[in-house]
Amino acid sequence: MTTIQKQEHSPIAHLTAEDVENLGRELDALREKVIASRGASDAAYIRKVIKTQRVLEMGGRAVLLASRYKPAWFVGTAALSIAKILENMEIGHNVMHGQWDWMRDPKIHSTTWEWDHASPAEQWKHSHNELHHTYTNVLGKDNDLGYGIMRVDEGQRWYPAHLGQPLWNFINAVFFQYGIAAYDLELGKNLASKERRRNPAFKARLAATLRKVRRQAAKDYVVHPLLSGPSAPTTLAANLTANLIRNLWTHSVIMCGHFPEGVETFERTSIEGETRGEWYLRQMLGSANISGGPLLHVMTGNLSFQVEHHLFPDLPSNRYQEIAPHVEALFERYGLTYTTGSLPKQVASAWRKVIRLSLPNDFLKKTPARPAAHRAVAEPARAAVAGA
Amino acid sequence: MATTRTPAQVSLRDRARWFVELATTPLVPGDFWEVLDPMRGGANPRGRVVAVRPETRDAATLLIRPGRGWRGHTAGQYVRLGVDVDGVRQWRSYSLTSPPRPDGAITITVKAVRDGLVSSFLVREVRAGAVVHLDQAAGDFTLPLVRPAKALFVTAGSGITPVMGMLRDGAGGLGDAVLVHSAPRPEDVIFGAELRALAARGGLRLVERHTAVDGRLTPERLAELVPDLTSRQTWACGPNDLLDALQDTYDAAGHGDRLHTERFRPVVLAVGEGGTVSFADSGVTADADGATSLLDTGEANGVLMPSGCRMGICYGCVIPLREGSVRDLRNGAVTTATAGDDIPVQTCVSAAAGPCHLGI
C-alpha cells in the first residue's frame, strides 16, 4: 500500500470534512456509552484474568519442579506459556494503556504496573502509548511501521539491507521481547553517534533496561531452574520454550495489527492540524482485526479488535467485542473498509508483505506498472525519509 | 530491627528475601500470596467484614476482622476505609466504635447520608464476607491514659461514633461523666438502647436532645444543661458551627485547652468552572479557567509536567489529584478527591473545577 494521500483513488475521497467530524462525534458517543456503563462486572473480569494468570504461573512453575519427567515438562511448559501470554497481552498491555485506571486500584494501574517482559513499563508506555498510538501509521513518525528494521510500506524507501528482512523478521519474532526493548530504547539511533551514546538520559534508560533484562533472565534461567534441583536443565529448557512461544505468539498477533494488506498509511504532512474526527479516521483505516472465538480474543489481549483498540485505547479490553458490531456498521455507513480476517490469513498477509517489500517496489511485476503513479509515490517518500 | 539479630541472621534473611523476590519479579511475593489468601498482599492492610448489624433505619455497624499489617487503634480514633463501589475504589474515614478488643476485630458505625455513595453502600449493600481495604488508625481525639475526674461529651448525629468507642473503652474508668447527644428523634439515636442502659447503670449522665422537638443545641442551652461545662475536659463531635461556637465559649472562659474536637470532613466541595490550582511539590499556584487543561496551566507556570500525546490517549501525563475537583474536558465528568485520596488524573484532558491541589 502507498500512503493514502498518494493513491490514485483515495478510499476517503468521498468523505467531506463535515462527514469526518460527524464520524468523530458518533465515535465519541460510543465511547461515552461504554464509560457510563463501566462497573463492577468489568472490575471482576480483570481481577479474574489476573488471578487465573497467577494460578497458571504458580501451577506451571510448581509442575516444572519435576520437569525431568516428560508429562510434567509438557504440562508445566504449556501452563507457563499461557500465563506469560496472558500477562503480556490481556493484562500488561491493557493495564499499561490505563484501561483499568478508573478502578483506582493502585495495584492494577498504568502508573504502577510492571510486566513480565524485557522492556521496562516506563519505556514501553512512551514508545507504544505515546508515539505509536498518537502517530499510528504515519510514515516517518510511527516507528512501529517495520520497527526501523523493515520496510512494510511502498512509501518507505528501499535499501539493499531490506533484502534480508524476512530473516530479520523471523529473528525478531524469536527474540521479540528483546527486540521491543531495543526498539523502545531506539538503540539503532542512540548507538549511532558518540554524542547520543553518552547522553545521560539514554544511559539511564539503558541501565534500567539492562537491570530489567538481568532480573527477568535470572528468574527464568537461574532461580527457577535452581529450585528444580535435579530437574534444573529441563526447567531451564521449559522456561526458554515458554518465552519462545510467548515471543512467537505476540509477534504474530502484533504483525496482524498494522501490516496486513488493506491497512492504510499516511504522509507525515497529512497530520498537521489534524482534527479529532481525522484522527479517528486514521485509526480506523490504519488497523486490522483478527476474527475468531473468545479464546483467540483473550489470548491476543483483545488486540484481535485492533481497530476498536486504536479508536479507544483506554476502554477496558473486555468491552471491545460488544462495540465491534457498532464500529463495523459505522465503517459501512461511511463507505470505509473494515479490515479483518482469520489469524492464519492475516499472519500470511503480513508475512507476504514483509517478503514482497524486501525487494524494490514492483520488482516482481513483469512490466513496470503505472510508471506515473510510481514516480508520484517515490518522490514524497524520499522527502519523508529525509525529513525523519 | 536489626539490633535483635546477628549480622549472619540478617544476611541470611535478606538473601532469602532477595531470592524469593527474584523468583517473582517483576511482581512481588505478596502478589502471589494474595491469590492464595485475599487477606494478604496489597499496599494496605485488608479487613474481612464478619457481620453487619443495623443500628437505626439508616445506620449500621460493621464488624471487621483486620488482616496482616493492621497495627491496632486507640478508642476515639478513626480509620480510612476503602471499598469498591461499582468497581471503583472509594475511600472514606469512619470513627472506630469499638475499643481495642482481645480478638483484634474492630467496628465502625456508618450512617447513610443523602446521596452518599459509600455510606449507602456500607449500610445497605455490604454483606458478611466482603473484603475491605484499611489504612492505619489515626487521630488524636482520644482519652488520656489518666482519665479525667470530670468529663463532658457533646455529640450530634453520627458524631456519637468516636465517643461510643471511648465510652465502651473507658466507661468504667470515667468518674463524673456527662453525655449531651443530639438527634432528630429518639429512634434516630445511634446506640440509643446501649447509652440509656449505660446511664441507667449510673455509668454516665445522659442528656438526649431531640432536635425535631427541642431545636438545635447552642452553647447557651448547653450551659443550662451542664452549668460547669468549662471546668470539664470536653470531647465534642458534631456539625462545624456547633464546634466553632463551643470553641469560642471555652476560649472566652480561658479553658480552650479543655475542649477536644473531632470534625468530620464536609462532603460538599466547591465544584465550579476553573479555580486555583496548586502544584504542591513545585510550590506553584495559578488561577486557571474551566477550559484550560491542568497540563497547559502547569506548563505555562513553569512546572515540569510529564506529558505525552496531549489528547487523552497515552496516560503519559497522569499525576495525582490530592484534593479538589477537576473536570474531564471531553465529557464533563467531575472527579473529586479529598485529603488522602490521591486520585491519578490525566492532566491533558482535565481542567480545574474549583480549587485543586496536584501532587507535582
Interface residues (C-beta under 8 A of the other chain):
Chain A: D28 E32 I35 R38 G39 A40 S41 D42 A43 A44 K51 R54 V55 M58 M96 H97 G98 D101 W102 M103 R104 D105 P106 K107 H109 S110 T111 E114 W115 D116 K125 H126 N129 E130 H133 T134 K212 R215 Q216 A218 K219 V223 H224 L227 R276 W279 P313 D314
Chain B: F19 L22 A23 T24 T25 P26 L27 D31 F32 V35 G42 A43 D84 D86 G87 V88 R89 Q90 G308 C309 M311 G312 I313 C314 Y315 G316 V318 R330 N331 A333 I343 P344 Q346
